[in-house]
């Protein structure tokens, strides 16, 4: 397992990059994005929903809460990204799919 400092750096970089991509797409797709205390929130008005993306330092994972489910992503050395083990999706891919499902249209970040 990676050390805490290394995890925090990678998690911060991943969330900052995702935040930039979400902000760029927010107006086109009609959702709001908020980065607060290291956690990302994505809010939808129609249909109403909120997704939360946050680092969980003790277990060195990024957790995504969307569609009443929790996804836990671990650092993958090969992908050089946080990856959901069950689906093989990177953080960005997982969030794209969750937003696409929410909006019932293909979303690209």
N, C-alpha and C positions, 0 to 999 in steps of 0.2 A: 504494500500500500504506500502511496506517495505521502510525503510529509505535508503538514498543514499549510505551510507557507506556499509550497508548490501548488497544492490544490487551490488555495485561495486565488493565486495568480491566474491559473487556468480557468477557474470558474468566473472570475471577474472579466477576463478576456472574452469568454464565450457569451456571457450575459450582455456585455457591452456591444459586441458584434450583433447579437440577436436583437438587442434594443434598437440599434441603428436600422436594421432591416425592417423591423416592425413599424418604426416611425415612418419610414419611407413608404410603406404599404398602407398605413392606417387610413389616410384620406381616400385612397382608391377603393378600399374595401369597407370603409365605414365602421371602424372600431377604434377604441382609445387605448393608448399604451402609457404605462406609468412605471418608472424605475424608482423604487423607494427602499432605502435601507438594504440594498443589495438584492432585492427581490423584484421581479418583473410582474406586472399585472396587465392583463389584456381583457378589456371589457367590451361587451357587445350589448347593443340596445334591442335589436330585433333579429332573432329571438334573444331575450336577455340571458346573459351568462358572464362568468368571470373565470379566466384561467390564471393560475399563479405558477411562476417559474422561479425556483429559489435554490440556492446552494444549501446542502446539509453537510457542514464541515466534519462533524464527528465520524460520519460514515464515508466521507469523500465522494459524495454523489450530488448530482443536480436532480431535484424533484420537480416534476411537472404535474400539476393538478388541472385536469380538463375532463369535461363530460362525466363528472362524478367518479373519475378514476384517478389513480396516482401512478405515475410512471417514474421509475428510478433509473437514472442514467449514470454509468460509470465511465471513467476515462479509458479510452481505447488508444493504445500506443500506435497501432497500425493506421487507424483512421485519423489520428492526431486530433480527436474530438471526443466529446461526451456522447456515448452511444447507449441506446436502450437494448439490452441483451436479447429480449424476446423477439423484437421486430427487426433488429439490426439498423434501425433508423438513428441518424445523428440527431442532436438536439434540434437543429434547424428543420430537418425533414419531419420530425415528430410534430413540431409546432405548426408547420405548414399543413400537415394532414389534419390536425385538430381544428385549425381555423377553417380549412376547406369543408370539413364535416359540419362545423357550426353554421357556416354561411351558405352551405349547399352549392358551392361553386369552387372551381379550381383556383387556389391561391398560390402564388409564387412570391417568395421573399427574396 
